Amino acid sequence: MKRKLLCIIAGALTVACGEDNVNAPTGSLDVPLQVTVTHVRDYSGASVVYYDRPNDKNIKYVKAVWTTDDGIEYNQTASYYTDSIIVDGFGKEGSYKVKLFSVSTGEVSSDPVETTVNPERPPYLVAYDRLQILPTFLGVRVLTENETGAKLTFTTFKLDTLTNEYIEVGENNLLSPHIEYNNRGHAADTVQHFRVVIRDRWGHLSPPVDADIAPWFEKELPKSLFNEVALCNLSGDGSTVPDQTGYRLPSNFWGHKMHSWSGSDVAFRYLYNGVELGSSSQCYHTKPAAPLPQHFTIDLGAQYNLSRIVMWPRNDASNLFRGGHPQIVRVYAAAYNGPDPEELVDDIYDPDAWLDLGIFYFARADGSFDPYPGTADRSAEDNAIITAGHEMLLGATNDKVRYIRIQVIKCFAASTTSGAVMISEITVFGSDK
């Protein structure tokens, strides 16, 4: 039996070695029938060619070949079972010739069928047409529209007045329909010369958009003016739980239900006592069984244009990137900015009462959201994040605000529905100018 098996293997090897090219096409070498173009639909930077397929079982796929405005030839294939093919990569709107080939199972091509496509203005130029460079805190804010959601790269430059050359100061790869990003780190109240260039995935570059901008002044807001705002008609120190039957509790009630243990001194005021990573027993620490999301509201004591908030987790080894360390946070500002907190609307989901300044995800240095399995497993990079705090760059608001409400949606704890929120400190930045 063993000898017979060896003979079979040897025979197979002999046959294989006798073939000149095992990768050569093995299908029919007959020329396949051509497709018939029915219509073309043109889009921003691309077109879709529709066709009828002939009744030819010899066809394996359809291939389109075209040359763009910059002289580069592209090709695209589509399965025999589809009735259309996308042609793209155009740097300008205009008329372009496209050749369609039927290709057989033996890789034999038919004669070409030629059609004309008229792609519209491509996404990178549409974004260029609408691009704005505006001032923001310590930098510029770049705005435009990208309706197709195409992946675009925005490169920001600043003029070096010593060399009279534009130096790259940032690059953003974005693909959302609405583009907005900030480039910060520049001197305030001084006119500087900025430039933005857009690049698409084929390497087409837009003309530069230039702007002379004086970035806004930014300062740390004085915490001595901050005050707790207790909503939801709390009784006394918040120890009484209101009836929640059939009621979605939108307020910050659970943010005022503090945890306690022997030796603890947890309280709302530790959110802004100026100690970024202080004692783990002197912090903001809610009840362990409290449901998420949780909220807390602060009266900043004056009206400001807000730029960013930095949040530090509780300084406790067992709860750094674990436990009550916030992971998903949303920031709101009240539309009302007068001196009477009783004028605030409690419902955080009322868009007329609360302005959404952004949702923020506090990932570990490697980009993951997995909690550490042990207390001594943190990397040096994660420790650096803890030391620096989690920075939240807020969406721009045209009006000054006085009240902020921070919603903790999720923590690093294993449970996604309940658990304590533990924060050491928050610092708010903005301007009163």
C-alpha positions in Angstrom: 0.0 0.0 0.0 2.8 2.4 0.9 4.6 1.6 -2.4 1.4 2.2 -4.4 0.9 5.6 -2.7 4.5 6.7 -3.5 3.9 5.8 -7.1 0.8 7.9 -7.3 2.7 10.9 -5.8 5.6 10.4 -8.1 3.2 10.3 -11.1 1.5 13.5 -10.0 4.8 15.3 -9.7 5.8 14.1 -13.1 2.7 15.6 -14.6 3.1 18.9 -12.7 6.7 19.3 -13.8 5.7 18.6 -17.4 3.5 21.7 -17.5 5.1 24.8 -19.0 3.1 27.3 -16.9 0.6 26.2 -14.3 -0.6 29.8 -13.9 -1.6 30.2 -17.5 -5.3 30.8 -18.2 -7.1 27.5 -18.7 -10.5 28.9 -19.9 -11.8 29.5 -23.4 -9.6 31.5 -25.8 -12.7 32.6 -27.9 -13.2 36.3 -28.1 -16.2 37.2 -25.9 -19.2 39.2 -26.9 -19.3 42.9 -26.1 -21.4 44.7 -23.5 -24.0 47.3 -24.5 -23.8 50.7 -22.6 -27.3 51.8 -21.5 -26.6 55.0 -19.6 -24.1 56.9 -17.4 -24.6 58.6 -14.1 -22.2 61.3 -13.2 -21.2 62.3 -9.6 -18.6 64.5 -7.9 -15.2 63.2 -9.3 -16.7 59.9 -10.5 -19.1 58.3 -12.9 -21.0 55.0 -13.0 -21.3 53.3 -16.4 -24.3 50.9 -16.7 -24.5 48.2 -19.4 -26.4 45.2 -20.6 -24.4 41.9 -20.5 -24.6 39.6 -23.5 -25.7 36.0 -23.2 -22.2 34.7 -23.3 -21.1 32.2 -20.6 -17.5 32.7 -21.7 -17.4 36.2 -20.0 -15.6 36.2 -16.7 -15.7 39.9 -16.0 -15.9 43.4 -17.5 -13.0 45.8 -17.5 -13.1 49.6 -17.9 -10.0 51.6 -19.0 -9.8 55.4 -18.9 -7.2 58.2 -18.7 -7.7 61.1 -16.3 -6.9 64.8 -16.8 -3.4 64.3 -15.5 -2.5 61.7 -18.1 -2.7 58.6 -15.8 -4.4 55.5 -17.1 -6.6 53.7 -14.7 -8.6 50.4 -15.0 -11.4 48.8 -13.0 -13.0 45.5 -13.2 -16.5 44.2 -12.4 -17.9 40.7 -12.0 -20.0 39.4 -14.8 -22.9 39.3 -12.4 -23.1 43.1 -12.0 -24.4 45.6 -14.5 -22.3 48.6 -13.8 -18.8 49.8 -13.1 -17.3 52.8 -11.3 -14.7 55.1 -12.9 -13.1 57.7 -10.7 -9.8 59.5 -9.9 -10.6 62.6 -12.0 -8.9 65.8 -10.8 -11.3 68.0 -12.8 -14.8 68.0 -14.1 -15.1 67.5 -17.8 -15.6 64.9 -20.6 -13.6 61.7 -20.6 -13.6 58.6 -22.8 -14.0 55.2 -21.2 -13.4 51.9 -23.0 -15.2 48.8 -21.8 -13.9 45.3 -22.5 -15.6 41.9 -21.9 -12.9 39.4 -20.7 -13.2 35.7 -21.1 -12.3 32.9 -18.7 -9.2 32.5 -20.7 -8.3 36.2 -20.2 -9.1 37.1 -23.9 -10.6 40.6 -24.3 -13.3 41.7 -26.7 -13.0 44.8 -28.9 -13.6 47.9 -26.8 -16.9 49.6 -26.4 -16.3 53.4 -26.0 -18.5 55.7 -24.0 -18.2 59.2 -22.6 -18.5 60.2 -18.9 -18.8 63.7 -17.5 -17.8 63.6 -13.8 -18.7 66.7 -11.8 -16.4 68.9 -9.8 -14.4 66.4 -7.6 -14.7 66.4 -3.8 -11.4 68.0 -3.0 -12.3 71.1 -5.1 -15.8 71.3 -3.8 -14.2 71.4 -0.3 -11.8 74.0 -1.5 -14.6 76.2 -2.8 -16.3 76.2 0.6 -13.2 76.3 2.9 -13.0 78.9 5.6 -10.1 79.6 7.9 -11.4 81.3 11.1 -9.7 82.4 14.4 -10.0 80.2 17.5 -8.3 80.0 20.8 -4.5 80.0 20.2 -4.9 79.0 16.6 -7.3 78.6 13.6 -10.5 76.8 13.0 -10.9 75.2 9.5 -14.4 74.6 8.1 -15.8 73.2 4.9 -18.3 70.7 3.5 -17.4 67.3 2.0 -20.9 66.0 1.0 -19.6 62.8 -0.6 -17.7 61.8 2.5 -14.5 61.2 0.4 -11.3 60.8 2.3 -9.4 64.1 2.1 -6.2 65.3 3.7 -6.0 68.9 5.0 -2.5 70.3 5.5 -2.1 73.5 7.5 0.8 75.8 7.0 2.0 79.0 8.7 4.3 81.6 7.2 7.8 81.8 8.7 8.5 85.5 8.7 12.2 84.9 8.9 12.5 82.7 5.8 9.3 83.9 4.1 8.4 80.3 3.6 5.3 78.4 4.6 6.0 75.7 7.2 3.7 72.7 7.8 2.1 72.9 11.2 -0.5 70.1 11.0 -2.2 67.4 8.9 -5.7 66.1 9.3 -7.1 63.0 7.4 -10.9 63.5 7.4 -13.9 61.9 5.6 -17.0 63.2 7.3 -19.6 65.3 5.3 -19.0 68.3 7.6 -15.3 69.1 8.1 -14.2 71.1 11.2 -10.8 71.0 12.9 -8.6 73.2 15.0 -4.9 73.9 14.6 -3.7 75.3 17.9 -0.4 76.3 19.6 0.1 79.7 18.1 0.6 83.1 19.7 -2.6 85.0 20.7 -3.7 88.4 19.5 -0.9 88.6 16.8 -1.8 88.4 13.1 -0.2 85.4 11.5 -0.4 84.1 7.9 -2.0 80.6 7.6 -2.5 78.4 4.5 -4.5 75.2 4.0 -4.1 72.8 1.0 -6.5 69.9 0.4 -5.3 66.6 -1.1 -7.4 63.6 -2.3 -6.4 60.0 -2.3 -5.1 60.2 -5.9 -2.7 63.0 -5.0 -4.6 65.9 -6.5 -3.8 69.2 -4.7 -6.2 72.1 -4.4 -5.0 75.7 -4.8 -3.9 77.1 -1.4 -6.4 79.0 0.7 -4.7 81.8 2.6 -5.9 83.8 5.6 -4.3 86.4 7.9 -5.5 85.4 11.4 -5.0 86.7 14.9 -5.7 83.7 17.2 -7.8 84.4 20.3 -6.5 84.8 23.7 -7.0 81.8 26.1 -6.7 81.6 29.9 -7.4 79.1 32.6 -10.7 80.1 34.2 -10.5 81.0 37.9 -11.7 78.1 40.0 -12.4 80.4 42.9 -15.5 81.5 41.1 -16.9 78.0 40.5 -19.9 76.7 42.3 -21.9 73.5 42.4 -25.4 73.7 40.8 -27.8 71.1 42.2 -30.8 70.4 40.0 -33.7 67.9 40.1 -35.2 69.4 43.3 -32.8 67.6 45.6 -33.6 67.5 49.3 -30.9 68.7 51.7 -27.6 67.0 50.9 -29.1 64.8 48.2 -29.5 61.7 50.4 -33.2 61.2 49.4 -33.7 59.5 46.1 -36.6 60.9 44.1 -39.2 58.5 42.6 -37.9 57.4 39.2 -40.8 55.2 38.2 -41.6 55.9 34.5 -39.2 58.8 34.5 -36.1 59.2 32.5 -33.9 61.1 34.9 -32.0 63.6 32.8 -30.6 65.7 35.6 -27.4 65.5 37.6 -29.0 63.9 40.6 -26.6 60.9 40.7 -23.7 63.3 40.4 -24.6 64.6 43.9 -25.0 61.2 45.5 -21.5 60.9 47.0 -19.9 57.7 48.1 -18.3 57.4 51.6 -16.0 55.0 53.4 -13.8 55.1 56.4 -11.2 57.8 56.0 -12.9 59.3 53.0 -13.6 63.0 52.4 -15.3 62.9 49.0 -17.2 66.0 47.8 -18.3 67.9 44.8 -15.8 70.7 45.6 -12.8 68.5 44.9 -13.6 68.7 41.2 -12.0 72.2 41.2 -9.9 72.5 44.3 -6.7 73.0 42.2 -5.2 69.6 43.0 -4.9 67.6 39.7 -3.8 64.2 41.2 -4.3 64.6 44.9 -5.3 62.2 47.6 -7.4 59.3 46.4 -9.7 59.8 49.5 -10.3 63.5 48.6 -12.0 63.5 45.2 -15.3 63.5 43.4 -16.7 59.9 43.9 -20.3 58.9 43.3 -22.2 56.0 44.7 -21.0 52.6 43.3 -24.5 51.4 42.5 -25.5 54.6 40.7 -26.7 54.2 37.1 -25.0 55.7 34.1 -25.0 58.2 32.5 -24.3 60.6 35.4 -24.1 64.4 35.3 -22.7 67.3 37.2 -23.3 71.0 36.6 -20.9 73.9 37.5 -21.6 77.6 37.6 -18.4 79.1 36.3 -19.1 82.4 38.1 -18.9 84.5 35.0 -19.5 84.4 31.3 -16.8 83.0 29.0 -16.2 81.7 25.5 -15.0 78.2 26.3 -12.1 76.5 24.5 -11.2 73.3 26.3 -11.5 71.2 29.4 -8.9 69.0 31.0 -10.1 66.1 33.3 -7.9 64.0 35.6 -9.2 60.7 36.9 -9.1 59.8 40.6 -5.5 59.2 41.7 -5.9 55.6 42.8 -4.0 52.7 41.3 -7.0 50.4 41.3 -9.0 52.9 39.3 -6.7 54.3 36.7 -7.9 53.0 33.3 -10.1 50.8 35.5 -13.2 51.2 37.6 -14.6 54.7 37.8 -12.1 56.3 35.4 -14.3 58.1 32.9 -14.1 56.8 29.3 -16.9 58.5 27.4 -17.8 62.0 28.3 -20.1 64.6 26.8 -20.0 68.3 27.5 -22.9 70.8 27.5 -23.2 74.5 28.1 -26.4 76.2 29.2 -28.1 78.6 26.8 -29.1 80.6 29.8 -26.1 82.5 31.2 -27.6 84.8 33.8 -26.7 84.9 37.5 -29.7 82.8 38.8 -29.1 79.0 38.5 -32.8 78.5 39.2 -33.5 79.7 35.7 -31.7 76.6 34.3 -33.8 74.0 32.6 -33.1 70.6 34.1 -33.6 68.5 30.9 -30.2 68.0 29.4 -31.9 66.6 26.2 -33.6 70.0 25.5 -31.6 71.5 22.6 -33.0 74.9 23.3 -31.7 74.8 26.9 -28.3 73.0 26.5 -25.7 73.4 23.8 -23.8 70.2 22.9 -20.1 71.1 22.9 -18.9 67.6 21.9 -18.5 63.9 22.9 -15.1 62.7 23.9 -13.5 59.3 24.2 -10.6 58.7 26.6 -8.6 55.9 25.1 -5.3 54.4 26.4 -2.1 55.3 24.6 -2.4 52.4 22.2 -5.9 53.5 21.2 -7.7 50.8 23.1 -10.6 51.1 25.6 -9.9 47.9 27.5 -9.4 48.3 31.2 -6.1 47.2 32.7 -6.4 43.7 34.3 -4.2 44.7 37.3 -3.1 47.7 39.2 0.6 47.6 38.2 0.2 46.9 34.5 0.1 50.5 33.2 2.6 51.5 30.5 4.7 54.6 30.7 2.7 56.2 27.9 -0.6 55.6 29.8 1.0 57.1 32.9 1.9 60.2 30.9 -1.8 60.5 29.8 -2.9 60.4 33.5 -0.3 63.0 34.5 -1.3 65.4 31.6 -5.1 64.7 32.0 -7.6 64.1 29.3 -8.0 67.2 27.1 -11.4 67.9 25.5 -11.3 70.5 22.7 -14.8 72.0 22.7 -16.9 72.8 19.7 -17.0 76.5 19.0 -19.8 78.6 20.4 -20.5 82.1 19.2 -21.9 83.2 22.6 -20.4 83.3 26.0 -21.7 80.8 28.5 -21.7 80.5 32.3 -22.9 77.0 33.1 -21.4 73.7 32.0 -22.8 70.2 32.5 -20.6 67.2 32.1 -22.2 63.9 31.3 -20.2 60.7 32.1 -21.6 58.1 29.7 -19.2 55.2 30.4 -16.3 54.4 32.7 -13.5 51.8 32.4 -15.4 49.5 34.8 -16.6 46.2 33.4 -20.2 47.2 33.9 -21.6 49.5 31.2 -24.9 50.3 33.0 -23.9 51.3 36.6 -20.9 52.2 38.7 -19.2 55.1 40.5 -17.7 58.0 38.6 -14.3 59.0 40.1 -12.6 62.3 39.1 -9.7 64.1 40.7 -9.9 67.5 39.0 -11.2 69.4 36.0 -9.7 72.6 34.6 -11.6 74.8 32.2 -10.0 77.2 29.6 -11.5 80.0 27.6 -11.7 83.8 27.3 -13.8 86.6 28.8 -12.6 89.1 26.2 
